[in-house]
């Protein structure tokens, strides 16, 4: 009878830590065991390439998964290189001692025959103890006559004894734990669950994984060759679309597919998709952006946010790299330079693809912009303009000149000679921007006005400050300086003749406005409200709508009166006859200007009364 051997003290502590802490998801154990079986097959196949006497075909290196429900056993067989007694002792009896790691180290200088081995930490095998009360390993090394059995419950050591096995390779027998109220272990004996886990985590292991399905038919569960590993000429558009719809649970083909194959340090493959419509909960905090991560075809993570910048969060897809530094559980990445390099390469590629799409396929790009433009704009705003150079040529806005969306470069191309500023106005809709008194004036001078109808638009232009050395200028902020000297002189004369009226209006409205003056920006409208430089009315509305904003933000208000409108003459006449009557008219003018600007009026009831009284007086 063989004597039970004890794990070393440090190994026992590591085993306990690994089972209870390292792995956050118990189902990972199947990925680890299948990856080990794949590694063992790789080793034998590589050995056959070095030794022509070894006649091994990749087709011979199948991996089988069997279920013995009666004995609660999950059994995994491989026809790989196997282990002798000493190797069982070394690699299973000593936790964190990895044969795969030693194998890879031995071949690290062999550039002619590079080998991808994912198991480098020697703890993956022990993850099976998360779901198993006992594990048996029966292994026969290639070229050896004797087979050996390793047996352990993961608690008080292990036994190694002689065993019988017809062929080289390894069989792992996991006796699955009984289910409890807290944990459902029975699922790991169900063919449907096992099939699903294999497809999720091990679909691209390069050897067929054979299993009996619920219909008691033997099937190859995994697809083996990843779509992204094939050459572009061998993959049809239909295959790419079908893969996207199945992998990312979409009912429509993607708007755009991007394939990347990068050689170097690090090397990686990427398959990226831009959806045709906005995913569910995309603009909520519930949505999780990120790309799926694979290492040598083995699934590692579902949503890796570090692989793609926030402004391209709408891109879905996956990255597969053999060069990333994985942590001990293969569940998360260590922070390293390679990850950042991959992320930067992906970002630049997406940017180029979008720029090309805007130039050559404008209709498709505008569909993308309608769905995901806010993400790109937020990328500029949230970085305080640091991403300006990357993203500014991807921006689109509505315009007074064209019925379609326009880019900033297209606006600049259409600018008048000697025009130094890019004019814009913010509003709730295109219709409201078009009827704005301020926009009417700028358009009348022959200038194009951008219509900003998204809440974030003005914030974006504020952090950008300029484009192509042209400053952004709101048509309802500050001085536009668009009138000639003759008009300016005429306004100054009217201001002088109306100075008492304007002073009286300003005094009465002092708690509401910072100034009252004659306007240089009104054409047909009698009055408007503008803000001084800095905080605009649109920004005021957005900031005050934020739930965390405890203080009321308020832009500086300037009431402007059209010097060429009959209203000015009427107000002057009224002021000369009875200055006291001016107060009600001042309030009405201010409230009217607020309504035009989309700002709330302080007392709607009082406003209504004053309008009614005015109607009564004019009827007498």
PEFEN-V369461 format. One record per backbone hydrogen bond with DSSP energy under -1.0 kcal/mol. CO is the residue of the C=O (numbers start at 1). NH is the residue of the N-H. E is the energy in kcal/mol with one decimal. If there is no record, write none. Layout:
# PEFEN-V369461
{{CO NH E} {CO NH E}}
This chain:
# PEFEN-V369461
{{5 158 -2.8} {8 12 -2.6} {9 13 -2.0} {10 14 -2.2} {11 15 -2.7} {12 16 -2.3} {13 17 -2.4} {14 18 -3.0} {15 19 -2.5} {16 20 -1.9} {17 21 -2.6} {17 22 -1.4} {18 23 -1.3} {25 28 -1.7} {26 29 -1.8} {27 30 -1.1} {28 32 -1.9} {29 33 -2.4} {30 34 -2.4} {31 35 -2.3} {32 36 -2.2} {33 37 -2.0} {34 38 -2.2} {35 39 -2.5} {36 40 -2.4} {37 41 -1.8} {38 42 -2.5} {39 43 -2.3} {40 44 -1.6} {40 81 -1.6} {41 45 -2.5} {42 46 -2.9} {43 47 -2.0} {44 48 -1.9} {45 49 -1.2} {46 50 -1.2} {47 51 -2.0} {51 54 -1.7} {54 56 -1.1} {57 60 -1.6} {58 61 -1.1} {60 62 -1.3} {63 210 -3.3} {64 77 -2.4} {66 75 -3.0} {68 73 -2.6} {69 72 -1.0} {72 176 -2.9} {73 68 -3.1} {74 174 -3.1} {75 66 -3.0} {76 172 -2.8} {77 64 -2.3} {81 142 -2.9} {84 88 -2.4} {85 89 -2.3} {86 90 -2.5} {87 91 -3.3} {88 92 -1.9} {88 93 -1.2} {94 97 -1.3} {98 102 -1.9} {99 103 -2.8} {100 104 -2.5} {101 105 -2.5} {102 106 -2.2} {103 107 -1.1} {105 108 -1.1} {107 110 -2.0} {109 111 -1.4} {118 120 -1.0} {122 96 -1.6} {124 127 -1.2} {125 128 -1.5} {126 129 -1.5} {127 130 -1.9} {128 131 -1.3} {128 132 -1.1} {131 177 -2.8} {134 175 -2.8} {135 152 -2.1} {136 173 -3.2} {137 150 -3.1} {138 171 -2.8} {139 148 -2.3} {140 169 -2.6} {141 144 -2.1} {147 163 -2.1} {148 139 -2.6} {149 161 -2.3} {150 137 -3.1} {151 159 -2.4} {152 135 -2.7} {158 5 -3.4} {159 151 -2.5} {161 149 -3.7} {169 140 -2.6} {170 78 -2.2} {171 138 -2.8} {172 76 -2.5} {173 136 -2.4} {174 74 -2.6} {175 133 -2.8} {183 180 -2.7} {185 188 -1.6} {186 189 -2.2} {187 190 -1.5} {190 194 -2.4} {191 195 -2.8} {192 196 -2.2} {193 197 -2.5} {194 198 -2.5} {195 199 -2.4} {196 200 -2.0} {197 201 -2.8} {198 202 -2.0} {201 299 -2.0} {202 205 -1.4} {203 224 -2.3} {208 63 -2.8} {209 221 -2.9} {210 65 -2.7} {211 219 -2.5} {213 216 -2.1} {217 213 -2.6} {219 211 -2.2} {223 225 -2.5} {226 229 -1.3} {231 234 -1.7} {232 235 -1.2} {236 240 -2.1} {237 241 -2.5} {238 242 -2.7} {239 243 -2.4} {240 244 -2.1} {241 245 -2.5} {242 246 -2.3} {243 247 -2.9} {244 248 -2.7} {245 250 -1.1} {256 274 -2.7} {258 272 -3.2} {260 270 -2.4} {262 268 -2.0} {268 262 -3.0} {269 320 -3.0} {270 260 -2.9} {271 318 -2.0} {272 258 -3.0} {273 316 -2.9} {274 255 -2.6} {274 256 -1.4} {279 282 -1.8} {281 284 -1.7} {291 304 -2.4} {292 319 -2.5} {293 300 -3.1} {293 301 -1.5} {294 321 -2.0} {295 298 -1.4} {298 295 -2.3} {301 293 -2.7} {304 291 -1.7} {304 307 -1.1} {309 312 -1.6} {310 313 -1.7} {312 315 -2.0} {316 273 -3.8} {317 292 -2.6} {318 271 -2.1} {319 294 -3.1} {320 269 -2.7} {325 334 -1.9} {327 330 -1.6} {332 327 -1.8} {336 340 -1.2} {337 341 -2.3} {338 342 -2.5} {339 343 -2.4} {340 344 -2.4} {341 345 -2.2} {342 346 -2.5} {343 347 -2.5} {344 348 -2.4} {345 349 -2.0} {346 350 -2.6} {347 351 -2.4} {348 352 -2.3} {349 353 -2.5} {350 354 -2.5} {351 355 -2.3} {352 356 -2.4} {353 357 -2.3} {354 358 -2.5} {355 359 -1.8} {356 360 -3.0} {357 361 -2.5} {361 365 -2.1} {362 366 -2.6} {363 367 -1.5} {364 368 -2.1} {365 369 -2.9} {366 370 -2.3} {367 371 -1.7} {368 372 -3.3} {369 373 -2.4} {372 376 -1.2} {373 377 -2.4} {374 378 -2.6} {375 379 -1.4} {377 381 -2.1} {378 382 -3.3} {380 385 -2.6} {381 384 -1.8} {383 386 -1.7} {385 388 -1.7} {387 391 -2.2} {388 392 -2.7} {391 394 -2.1} {397 406 -3.1} {398 451 -2.5} {406 397 -2.5} {407 411 -1.9} {408 412 -2.5} {409 413 -1.9} {410 414 -1.2} {416 419 -2.1} {422 473 -3.0} {423 450 -2.7} {424 475 -2.4} {425 452 -2.8} {429 433 -1.8} {430 434 -2.4} {431 435 -1.5} {436 440 -1.9} {437 441 -1.5} {438 442 -1.8} {439 443 -2.6} {440 444 -2.0} {442 447 -1.8} {443 446 -2.1} {449 400 -1.9} {450 425 -2.4} {452 427 -2.4} {454 457 -1.6} {456 460 -2.1} {457 461 -2.1} {458 462 -2.0} {459 463 -1.9} {460 464 -2.0} {461 465 -2.5} {464 466 -2.1} {465 472 -1.6} {467 470 -2.1} {470 467 -2.3} {471 422 -3.0} {473 424 -2.0} {474 477 -1.1} {476 531 -2.1} {484 488 -2.4} {485 489 -2.4} {486 490 -1.9} {487 491 -2.2} {488 492 -2.0} {489 493 -1.9} {490 494 -2.1} {491 495 -2.5} {492 496 -2.1} {493 497 -2.2} {494 498 -1.3} {496 499 -1.1} {498 502 -2.8} {499 503 -2.3} {500 504 -2.3} {501 505 -2.6} {502 506 -2.5} {503 507 -2.2} {504 508 -2.3} {505 509 -2.2} {507 510 -1.0} {509 512 -2.5} {509 513 -3.0} {515 559 -2.5} {517 561 -2.1} {526 562 -2.8} {528 560 -3.0} {530 558 -2.8} {531 478 -2.3} {536 540 -2.2} {537 541 -2.2} {538 542 -2.1} {539 543 -2.7} {540 544 -2.2} {546 549 -1.4} {548 550 -1.0} {557 514 -3.4} {558 530 -2.7} {559 517 -2.3} {560 528 -2.2} {561 519 -2.8} {562 565 -1.3} {565 568 -1.1} {566 570 -2.2} {567 571 -2.7} {568 572 -2.4} {569 573 -2.3} {570 574 -2.4} {571 575 -2.5} {572 576 -2.1} {573 577 -1.8} {574 578 -2.9} {578 581 -1.5} {579 582 -1.3} {580 583 -1.1} {582 586 -2.6} {583 587 -2.1} {584 588 -2.1} {585 589 -2.8} {586 590 -2.3} {587 591 -2.6} {588 592 -2.7} {589 593 -2.3} {590 594 -2.3} {591 595 -2.4} {592 596 -2.3} {593 597 -1.8} {594 599 -3.1} {603 607 -2.3} {604 608 -2.3} {605 609 -2.0} {606 610 -2.3} {607 611 -2.0} {608 612 -2.2} {609 613 -2.7} {610 614 -2.1} {611 615 -2.0} {612 616 -2.1} {613 617 -2.4} {614 618 -2.2}}
